[in-house]
Amino acid sequence: MFPVTIPPLRERPSDIPLLARYFIERYCTDRRKPRLTFSPAAEAALQAYRWPGNVRELQNCIERAVILTDGGKILPQHLNLSFVRPAAADGGASAWDQVDLSGTLADACRRVTAEVERRKMVQALRETGGSRPRAAALLQVAPKTLSGKMKEYGIDEAGGSG
């Protein structure tokens, strides 16, 4: 027996379109959806992303896009890749400069975690038109968990504060 080393996905960008198309076929078939294609901007976003989660992250990204896409094309917003966010207006400021890190490590972590949870739920609800089951699937949590967190954070189906 000998080890086989496969380089990370970021080091083999030519594999990204092939894998992405394979995952589209698979998830469209699984969900009985018509075959989807990528918009040119979505293809560019896939190629530009670093894929720290490797092939599994790409797989999850494509599955989420297939769930969210109602038309025939997957757009960049369906991919939900974090790097797509626009840069700060002043060019150098980081989003972390705005995070409240006061108190203990545990206090700061609780605040950041709560804000990330809240924002992800709002985003998922908006992307799914307020559908709790679809938002829960997108977030990969149980619908009951989503409902409890929505109540905890005062979020309504439209993704706003209720």
Secondary structure as a PSIPRED ss2 file (coil, helix, strand):
# PSIPRED VFORMAT (PSIPRED V4.0)

   1 M C   1.000  0.000  0.000
   2 F C   1.000  0.000  0.000
   3 P C   1.000  0.000  0.000
   4 V C   1.000  0.000  0.000
   5 T C   1.000  0.000  0.000
   6 I C   1.000  0.000  0.000
   7 P C   1.000  0.000  0.000
   8 P C   1.000  0.000  0.000
   9 L H   0.000  1.000  0.000
  10 R H   0.000  1.000  0.000
  11 E H   0.000  1.000  0.000
  12 R C   1.000  0.000  0.000
  13 P C   1.000  0.000  0.000
  14 S C   1.000  0.000  0.000
  15 D H   0.000  1.000  0.000
  16 I H   0.000  1.000  0.000
  17 P H   0.000  1.000  0.000
  18 L H   0.000  1.000  0.000
  19 L H   0.000  1.000  0.000
  20 A H   0.000  1.000  0.000
  21 R H   0.000  1.000  0.000
  22 Y H   0.000  1.000  0.000
  23 F H   0.000  1.000  0.000
  24 I H   0.000  1.000  0.000
  25 E H   0.000  1.000  0.000
  26 R H   0.000  1.000  0.000
  27 Y H   0.000  1.000  0.000
  28 C H   0.000  1.000  0.000
  29 T H   0.000  1.000  0.000
  30 D H   0.000  1.000  0.000
  31 R C   1.000  0.000  0.000
  32 R C   1.000  0.000  0.000
  33 K C   1.000  0.000  0.000
  34 P C   1.000  0.000  0.000
  35 R C   1.000  0.000  0.000
  36 L C   1.000  0.000  0.000
  37 T E   0.000  0.000  1.000
  38 F E   0.000  0.000  1.000
  39 S C   1.000  0.000  0.000
  40 P H   0.000  1.000  0.000
  41 A H   0.000  1.000  0.000
  42 A H   0.000  1.000  0.000
  43 E H   0.000  1.000  0.000
  44 A H   0.000  1.000  0.000
  45 A H   0.000  1.000  0.000
  46 L H   0.000  1.000  0.000
  47 Q H   0.000  1.000  0.000
  48 A H   0.000  1.000  0.000
  49 Y C   1.000  0.000  0.000
  50 R C   1.000  0.000  0.000
  51 W C   1.000  0.000  0.000
  52 P C   1.000  0.000  0.000
  53 G C   1.000  0.000  0.000
  54 N H   0.000  1.000  0.000
  55 V H   0.000  1.000  0.000
  56 R H   0.000  1.000  0.000
  57 E H   0.000  1.000  0.000
  58 L H   0.000  1.000  0.000
  59 Q H   0.000  1.000  0.000
  60 N H   0.000  1.000  0.000
  61 C H   0.000  1.000  0.000
  62 I H   0.000  1.000  0.000
  63 E H   0.000  1.000  0.000
  64 R H   0.000  1.000  0.000
  65 A H   0.000  1.000  0.000
  66 V H   0.000  1.000  0.000
  67 I H   0.000  1.000  0.000
  68 L H   0.000  1.000  0.000
  69 T C   1.000  0.000  0.000
  70 D C   1.000  0.000  0.000
  71 G C   1.000  0.000  0.000
  72 G C   1.000  0.000  0.000
  73 K E   0.000  0.000  1.000
  74 I E   0.000  0.000  1.000
  75 L C   1.000  0.000  0.000
  76 P H   0.000  1.000  0.000
  77 Q H   0.000  1.000  0.000
  78 H H   0.000  1.000  0.000
  79 L H   0.000  1.000  0.000
  80 N C   1.000  0.000  0.000
  81 L C   1.000  0.000  0.000
  82 S H   0.000  1.000  0.000
  83 F H   0.000  1.000  0.000
  84 V H   0.000  1.000  0.000
  85 R C   1.000  0.000  0.000
  86 P C   1.000  0.000  0.000
  87 A C   1.000  0.000  0.000
  88 A C   1.000  0.000  0.000
  89 A C   1.000  0.000  0.000
  90 D C   1.000  0.000  0.000
  91 G C   1.000  0.000  0.000
  92 G C   1.000  0.000  0.000
  93 A C   1.000  0.000  0.000
  94 S C   1.000  0.000  0.000
  95 A H   0.000  1.000  0.000
  96 W H   0.000  1.000  0.000
  97 D H   0.000  1.000  0.000
  98 Q H   0.000  1.000  0.000
  99 V C   1.000  0.000  0.000
 100 D C   1.000  0.000  0.000
 101 L C   1.000  0.000  0.000
 102 S C   1.000  0.000  0.000
 103 G C   1.000  0.000  0.000
 104 T C   1.000  0.000  0.000
 105 L H   0.000  1.000  0.000
 106 A H   0.000  1.000  0.000
 107 D H   0.000  1.000  0.000
 108 A H   0.000  1.000  0.000
 109 C H   0.000  1.000  0.000
 110 R H   0.000  1.000  0.000
 111 R H   0.000  1.000  0.000
 112 V H   0.000  1.000  0.000
 113 T H   0.000  1.000  0.000
 114 A H   0.000  1.000  0.000
 115 E H   0.000  1.000  0.000
 116 V H   0.000  1.000  0.000
 117 E H   0.000  1.000  0.000
 118 R H   0.000  1.000  0.000
 119 R H   0.000  1.000  0.000
 120 K H   0.000  1.000  0.000
 121 M H   0.000  1.000  0.000
 122 V H   0.000  1.000  0.000
 123 Q H   0.000  1.000  0.000
 124 A H   0.000  1.000  0.000
 125 L H   0.000  1.000  0.000
 126 R H   0.000  1.000  0.000
 127 E H   0.000  1.000  0.000
 128 T C   1.000  0.000  0.000
 129 G C   1.000  0.000  0.000
 130 G C   1.000  0.000  0.000
 131 S C   1.000  0.000  0.000
 132 R H   0.000  1.000  0.000
 133 P H   0.000  1.000  0.000
 134 R H   0.000  1.000  0.000
 135 A H   0.000  1.000  0.000
 136 A H   0.000  1.000  0.000
 137 A H   0.000  1.000  0.000
 138 L H   0.000  1.000  0.000
 139 L H   0.000  1.000  0.000
 140 Q C   1.000  0.000  0.000
 141 V C   1.000  0.000  0.000
 142 A C   1.000  0.000  0.000
 143 P H   0.000  1.000  0.000
 144 K H   0.000  1.000  0.000
 145 T H   0.000  1.000  0.000
 146 L H   0.000  1.000  0.000
 147 S H   0.000  1.000  0.000
 148 G H   0.000  1.000  0.000
 149 K H   0.000  1.000  0.000
 150 M H   0.000  1.000  0.000
 151 K H   0.000  1.000  0.000
 152 E H   0.000  1.000  0.000
 153 Y H   0.000  1.000  0.000
 154 G C   1.000  0.000  0.000
 155 I E   0.000  0.000  1.000
 156 D C   1.000  0.000  0.000
 157 E C   1.000  0.000  0.000
 158 A C   1.000  0.000  0.000
 159 G C   1.000  0.000  0.000
 160 G C   1.000  0.000  0.000
 161 S E   0.000  0.000  1.000
 162 G C   1.000  0.000  0.000
